[in-house]
Amino acid sequence: MADGEEPKFKQPVYLICGTPGSGKTWISRQMARKAIYVPHDLHNDDQVEVILDKLKTADRPIITESPFMEKVIRARLRDAGVKVNPYVVVESPLTVKKRYEAREGKPIPKMHLTRSRSIISRAREWQCPYGGSSELLEVVNKDIPELTEHQKPSDPLPPTREQWEAEQEALKKNKNWKATKVEEIFNRKKR
């Protein structure tokens, strides 16, 4: 979508960019009641397609995050006629390191720390809001419109990556897992 051109979709996309451990997912999950949240780590290969599909029927904005490839994601969405509002989360390398290692249980790759020092150049290039995760949450919260009377809050939050992986593992171990769950629910309702 060229500057000044009308978007093809009614709703915009709020793209939260930053290094792993900067607070992108935290911001996105906080906004999930006002916007449709599309987690990047559940849709790595087809994130843009998932967003475009959701935009067809969206009654509120989409929010998603991008630890890498934000320039490509933004370009593909804009080329499809989507208004993209980017934000860049900038935290100190020490904060990013602590968060990443606490979450992942392993040392942070050096490239993430290097990226945490250089990500601010993307914000300057795009002339978009940037700052620490708490500060940026306030900005994003003000920018995403409140729900109107005809809109309902978003569905429950999508699972975290850890929850999704645990569910996938359970499905692999027990192919009848879903049938077992349905049966449990059915039996509870009978009581």
Phi, psi and omega in degrees: 000120180284154177303135180087348180278145178288135178292150178279339181250145182293323186258145176273171174245130174261113185255111181264115185249153177160171181286161173302131180092003182276337180117014180300310183294321178301313179299312183299317180293327177295329183267002187293348175276335181261341184222158176279119184268123176246099182293134181292325187281355173260348184225038186312308187281335184232030183305314181296318180296320178297316179298313180299321178295316180293327180296335181300327183237008186294134175255007177206167183298164174257141171235136179212168180232161181213113176279337180215165174063021182299327180294318179292315181298313180300315181297315181296319178294315180296320178298332179275001178091024181261136171281119182249126177252100181274151175221146181237123178273124181237113176238161179295150177305325179294317178297314179300315180300312181298313181297313182300310184292328176292320182284315187270340181071024179210162180297147179285135176297144182302325182299329178293319179292320177297317180295325180295335177278334186256350185297334180298333178296327177295317179298319179293319179300315183274351183052050182243165179297145175210158179162185177296162186299317180294316179297316182290328176303316179299318180295311181298318180300322178288326184283327180279124182297150174293155178292144175271175183299325183278352179267143175254155177302156179303160174302169177307154181306141174297159181295154172289167179302320181295319178295317180296316179297320179296319179295317179297319179296318179297320179296321179295320182288323184228098183295341179264016185305311181295318179298320178297316179296316179299317179297318178300315181295316179299316180295324177297320181292331181292328186293000000 
